[in-house]
Amino acid sequence: MWATSQEENNAEKKVGAAIKNFALLVVLGAAYQAMAQDATTPYLNMAPIEKYLMNRTAEIALARSAAPKSISGDADVLVLGRHGFETAVKGKNGFVCIVARSWTSAPDPDFWNPKERVPMCLNAAAARSYLLRYIKTTLIQAGRTKAQVDETIATAIDKKELPAMV
Protein backbone atom coordinates (compact mmCIF):
# COMPACT_ATOMS: atom_id res chain seq x y z
CA MET A 1 0.00 0.00 0.00
CA TRP A 2 2.78 2.41 0.89
CA ALA A 3 4.61 1.74 -2.40
CA THR A 4 1.49 2.60 -4.37
CA SER A 5 1.01 5.78 -2.40
CA GLN A 6 4.68 6.68 -2.95
CA GLU A 7 4.35 5.98 -6.68
CA GLU A 8 1.20 8.13 -6.87
CA ASN A 9 2.95 10.90 -5.00
CA ASN A 10 5.90 10.78 -7.43
CA ALA A 11 3.54 10.73 -10.39
CA GLU A 12 1.70 13.78 -9.03
CA LYS A 13 4.99 15.61 -8.58
CA LYS A 14 6.01 14.79 -12.15
CA VAL A 15 2.67 15.99 -13.52
CA GLY A 16 2.92 19.18 -11.43
CA ALA A 17 6.45 19.83 -12.63
CA ALA A 18 5.40 19.19 -16.25
CA ILE A 19 2.51 21.65 -15.92
CA LYS A 20 4.79 24.29 -14.38
CA ASN A 21 7.37 23.78 -17.15
CA PHE A 22 4.68 24.01 -19.81
CA ALA A 23 3.31 27.20 -18.25
CA LEU A 24 6.81 28.67 -18.16
CA LEU A 25 7.30 27.82 -21.84
CA VAL A 26 4.00 29.48 -22.72
CA VAL A 27 4.94 32.64 -20.81
CA LEU A 28 8.46 32.76 -22.29
CA GLY A 29 7.10 32.08 -25.77
CA ALA A 30 4.60 34.91 -25.45
CA ALA A 31 7.31 37.27 -24.17
CA TYR A 32 9.63 36.30 -27.03
CA GLN A 33 6.85 36.79 -29.56
CA ALA A 34 6.06 40.22 -28.11
CA MET A 35 9.73 41.23 -28.24
CA ALA A 36 10.05 39.96 -31.81
CA GLN A 37 6.92 41.87 -32.79
CA ASP A 38 8.26 45.05 -31.16
CA ALA A 39 11.58 44.60 -32.95
CA THR A 40 9.86 44.38 -36.33
CA THR A 41 7.33 47.13 -35.77
CA PRO A 42 8.42 50.10 -37.84
CA TYR A 43 8.56 53.51 -36.25
CA LEU A 44 6.15 55.34 -38.54
CA ASN A 45 6.47 58.85 -37.13
CA MET A 46 8.94 61.01 -35.32
CA ALA A 47 8.73 60.65 -31.57
CA PRO A 48 8.77 63.75 -29.37
CA ILE A 49 12.22 65.34 -29.54
CA GLU A 50 12.84 64.51 -25.87
CA LYS A 51 13.04 60.83 -26.83
CA TYR A 52 16.06 61.53 -29.09
CA LEU A 53 17.92 63.72 -26.62
CA MET A 54 20.42 62.37 -24.11
CA ASN A 55 22.03 63.57 -20.94
CA ARG A 56 24.80 65.89 -22.19
CA THR A 57 27.59 64.19 -20.22
CA ALA A 58 26.45 60.74 -21.36
CA GLU A 59 26.26 61.87 -24.98
CA ILE A 60 29.78 63.32 -24.86
CA ALA A 61 31.09 60.05 -23.40
CA LEU A 62 29.24 57.97 -26.00
CA ALA A 63 30.51 60.16 -28.85
CA ARG A 64 34.09 59.89 -27.61
CA SER A 65 33.78 56.10 -27.37
CA ALA A 66 33.96 55.97 -31.19
CA ALA A 67 37.72 56.55 -31.24
CA PRO A 68 40.74 55.91 -29.03
CA LYS A 69 41.24 58.46 -26.26
CA SER A 70 44.36 59.74 -28.05
CA ILE A 71 42.03 61.00 -30.81
CA SER A 72 38.69 61.60 -29.11
CA GLY A 73 40.25 63.37 -26.14
CA ASP A 74 41.28 66.31 -28.37
CA ALA A 75 38.31 66.18 -30.77
CA ASP A 76 35.35 68.52 -31.06
CA VAL A 77 32.26 66.84 -29.64
CA LEU A 78 28.81 67.69 -30.95
CA VAL A 79 25.63 66.86 -29.04
CA LEU A 80 22.05 66.92 -30.20
CA GLY A 81 19.98 69.80 -28.88
CA ARG A 82 16.37 70.75 -29.50
CA HIS A 83 17.30 72.59 -32.71
CA GLY A 84 20.11 70.46 -34.08
CA PHE A 85 23.68 69.58 -33.21
CA GLU A 86 25.73 71.99 -31.15
CA THR A 87 29.35 72.02 -30.05
CA ALA A 88 29.66 70.72 -26.51
CA VAL A 89 33.46 70.46 -26.45
CA LYS A 90 35.89 72.40 -28.62
CA GLY A 91 38.83 70.25 -29.64
CA LYS A 92 42.19 70.95 -31.23
CA ASN A 93 43.02 68.03 -33.54
CA GLY A 94 40.41 68.51 -36.31
CA PHE A 95 38.45 65.36 -35.44
CA VAL A 96 34.75 65.58 -34.58
CA CYS A 97 32.93 63.01 -32.45
CA ILE A 98 29.15 62.79 -32.56
CA VAL A 99 26.31 60.38 -31.80
CA ALA A 100 24.28 59.56 -34.91
CA ARG A 101 20.52 59.23 -34.63
CA SER A 102 18.21 56.98 -36.61
CA TRP A 103 17.10 59.56 -39.16
CA THR A 104 20.60 59.90 -40.58
CA SER A 105 20.42 56.44 -42.09
CA ALA A 106 18.61 55.31 -45.19
CA PRO A 107 14.86 55.01 -44.74
CA ASP A 108 14.13 51.72 -43.04
CA PRO A 109 11.82 50.45 -40.28
CA ASP A 110 14.07 52.10 -37.69
CA PHE A 111 14.14 55.52 -39.38
CA TRP A 112 12.31 57.14 -36.46
CA ASN A 113 13.61 54.81 -33.73
CA PRO A 114 14.55 57.11 -30.83
CA LYS A 115 16.64 54.37 -29.22
CA GLU A 116 19.08 54.10 -32.12
CA ARG A 117 22.32 55.87 -31.26
CA VAL A 118 25.63 55.24 -32.98
CA PRO A 119 28.83 56.97 -31.90
CA MET A 120 31.21 58.07 -34.64
CA CYS A 121 34.36 60.11 -34.85
CA LEU A 122 35.26 61.82 -38.12
CA ASN A 123 38.73 62.85 -39.22
CA ALA A 124 39.37 66.45 -40.28
CA ALA A 125 38.64 65.83 -43.98
CA ALA A 126 35.34 64.10 -43.24
CA ALA A 127 34.45 66.82 -40.73
CA ARG A 128 34.81 69.40 -43.53
CA SER A 129 32.69 67.45 -46.03
CA TYR A 130 30.56 64.55 -44.80
CA LEU A 131 29.72 66.13 -41.45
CA LEU A 132 28.18 69.18 -43.12
CA ARG A 133 25.76 66.91 -45.04
CA TYR A 134 25.13 64.87 -41.94
CA ILE A 135 24.21 67.92 -39.88
CA LYS A 136 21.67 68.95 -42.52
CA THR A 137 19.70 65.81 -41.64
CA THR A 138 18.62 67.57 -38.46
CA LEU A 139 16.15 69.46 -40.66
CA ILE A 140 14.08 66.39 -39.82
CA GLN A 141 13.67 67.87 -36.34
CA ALA A 142 12.04 70.94 -37.87
CA GLY A 143 9.35 68.74 -39.39
CA ARG A 144 10.82 68.28 -42.87
CA THR A 145 10.32 64.95 -44.60
CA LYS A 146 13.21 62.72 -45.65
CA ALA A 147 12.53 63.70 -49.28
CA GLN A 148 12.68 67.41 -48.37
CA VAL A 149 15.94 66.93 -46.50
CA ASP A 150 17.43 65.01 -49.44
CA GLU A 151 16.30 67.77 -51.81
CA THR A 152 17.81 70.46 -49.57
CA ILE A 153 21.14 68.62 -49.51
CA ALA A 154 21.09 68.05 -53.30
CA THR A 155 20.33 71.74 -53.90
CA ALA A 156 23.14 72.79 -51.56
CA ILE A 157 25.54 70.50 -53.45
CA ASP A 158 24.41 71.90 -56.82
CA LYS A 159 24.90 75.46 -55.55
CA LYS A 160 28.34 74.48 -54.18
CA GLU A 161 27.17 75.42 -50.68
CA LEU A 162 28.44 72.03 -49.53
CA PRO A 163 31.99 70.96 -50.39
CA ALA A 164 32.83 67.84 -52.37
CA MET A 165 33.03 64.61 -50.41
CA VAL A 166 36.61 63.71 -49.51
C-alpha positions as CSV (number, residue, x, y, z in Angstrom):
1,M,0.0,0.0,0.0
2,W,2.8,2.4,0.9
3,A,4.6,1.7,-2.4
4,T,1.5,2.6,-4.4
5,S,1.0,5.8,-2.4
6,Q,4.7,6.7,-3.0
7,E,4.3,6.0,-6.7
8,E,1.2,8.1,-6.9
9,N,3.0,10.9,-5.0
10,N,5.9,10.8,-7.4
11,A,3.5,10.7,-10.4
12,E,1.7,13.8,-9.0
13,K,5.0,15.6,-8.6
14,K,6.0,14.8,-12.1
15,V,2.7,16.0,-13.5
16,G,2.9,19.2,-11.4
17,A,6.5,19.8,-12.6
18,A,5.4,19.2,-16.2
19,I,2.5,21.7,-15.9
20,K,4.8,24.3,-14.4
21,N,7.4,23.8,-17.1
22,F,4.7,24.0,-19.8
23,A,3.3,27.2,-18.3
24,L,6.8,28.7,-18.2
25,L,7.3,27.8,-21.8
26,V,4.0,29.5,-22.7
27,V,4.9,32.6,-20.8
28,L,8.5,32.8,-22.3
29,G,7.1,32.1,-25.8
30,A,4.6,34.9,-25.4
31,A,7.3,37.3,-24.2
32,Y,9.6,36.3,-27.0
33,Q,6.9,36.8,-29.6
34,A,6.1,40.2,-28.1
35,M,9.7,41.2,-28.2
36,A,10.0,40.0,-31.8
37,Q,6.9,41.9,-32.8
38,D,8.3,45.0,-31.2
39,A,11.6,44.6,-32.9
40,T,9.9,44.4,-36.3
41,T,7.3,47.1,-35.8
42,P,8.4,50.1,-37.8
43,Y,8.6,53.5,-36.2
44,L,6.1,55.3,-38.5
45,N,6.5,58.9,-37.1
46,M,8.9,61.0,-35.3
47,A,8.7,60.6,-31.6
48,P,8.8,63.8,-29.4
49,I,12.2,65.3,-29.5
50,E,12.8,64.5,-25.9
51,K,13.0,60.8,-26.8
52,Y,16.1,61.5,-29.1
53,L,17.9,63.7,-26.6
54,M,20.4,62.4,-24.1
55,N,22.0,63.6,-20.9
56,R,24.8,65.9,-22.2
57,T,27.6,64.2,-20.2
58,A,26.4,60.7,-21.4
59,E,26.3,61.9,-25.0
60,I,29.8,63.3,-24.9
61,A,31.1,60.1,-23.4
62,L,29.2,58.0,-26.0
63,A,30.5,60.2,-28.9
64,R,34.1,59.9,-27.6
65,S,33.8,56.1,-27.4
66,A,34.0,56.0,-31.2
67,A,37.7,56.6,-31.2
68,P,40.7,55.9,-29.0
69,K,41.2,58.5,-26.3
70,S,44.4,59.7,-28.0
71,I,42.0,61.0,-30.8
72,S,38.7,61.6,-29.1
73,G,40.3,63.4,-26.1
74,D,41.3,66.3,-28.4
75,A,38.3,66.2,-30.8
76,D,35.4,68.5,-31.1
77,V,32.3,66.8,-29.6
78,L,28.8,67.7,-30.9
79,V,25.6,66.9,-29.0
80,L,22.0,66.9,-30.2
81,G,20.0,69.8,-28.9
82,R,16.4,70.8,-29.5
83,H,17.3,72.6,-32.7
84,G,20.1,70.5,-34.1
85,F,23.7,69.6,-33.2
86,E,25.7,72.0,-31.1
87,T,29.4,72.0,-30.1
88,A,29.7,70.7,-26.5
89,V,33.5,70.5,-26.5
90,K,35.9,72.4,-28.6
91,G,38.8,70.2,-29.6
92,K,42.2,71.0,-31.2
93,N,43.0,68.0,-33.5
94,G,40.4,68.5,-36.3
95,F,38.4,65.4,-35.4
96,V,34.7,65.6,-34.6
97,C,32.9,63.0,-32.5
98,I,29.2,62.8,-32.6
99,V,26.3,60.4,-31.8
100,A,24.3,59.6,-34.9
101,R,20.5,59.2,-34.6
102,S,18.2,57.0,-36.6
103,W,17.1,59.6,-39.2
104,T,20.6,59.9,-40.6
105,S,20.4,56.4,-42.1
106,A,18.6,55.3,-45.2
107,P,14.9,55.0,-44.7
108,D,14.1,51.7,-43.0
109,P,11.8,50.4,-40.3
110,D,14.1,52.1,-37.7
111,F,14.1,55.5,-39.4
112,W,12.3,57.1,-36.5
113,N,13.6,54.8,-33.7
114,P,14.6,57.1,-30.8
115,K,16.6,54.4,-29.2
116,E,19.1,54.1,-32.1
117,R,22.3,55.9,-31.3
118,V,25.6,55.2,-33.0
119,P,28.8,57.0,-31.9
120,M,31.2,58.1,-34.6
121,C,34.4,60.1,-34.8
122,L,35.3,61.8,-38.1
123,N,38.7,62.8,-39.2
124,A,39.4,66.4,-40.3
125,A,38.6,65.8,-44.0
126,A,35.3,64.1,-43.2
127,A,34.5,66.8,-40.7
128,R,34.8,69.4,-43.5
129,S,32.7,67.4,-46.0
130,Y,30.6,64.5,-44.8
131,L,29.7,66.1,-41.4
132,L,28.2,69.2,-43.1
133,R,25.8,66.9,-45.0
134,Y,25.1,64.9,-41.9
135,I,24.2,67.9,-39.9
136,K,21.7,69.0,-42.5
137,T,19.7,65.8,-41.6
138,T,18.6,67.6,-38.5
139,L,16.2,69.5,-40.7
140,I,14.1,66.4,-39.8
141,Q,13.7,67.9,-36.3
142,A,12.0,70.9,-37.9
143,G,9.3,68.7,-39.4
144,R,10.8,68.3,-42.9
145,T,10.3,64.9,-44.6
146,K,13.2,62.7,-45.6
147,A,12.5,63.7,-49.3
148,Q,12.7,67.4,-48.4
149,V,15.9,66.9,-46.5
150,D,17.4,65.0,-49.4
151,E,16.3,67.8,-51.8
152,T,17.8,70.5,-49.6
153,I,21.1,68.6,-49.5
154,A,21.1,68.0,-53.3
155,T,20.3,71.7,-53.9
156,A,23.1,72.8,-51.6
157,I,25.5,70.5,-53.4
158,D,24.4,71.9,-56.8
159,K,24.9,75.5,-55.5
160,K,28.3,74.5,-54.2
161,E,27.2,75.4,-50.7
162,L,28.4,72.0,-49.5
163,P,32.0,71.0,-50.4
164,A,32.8,67.8,-52.4
165,M,33.0,64.6,-50.4
166,V,36.6,63.7,-49.5
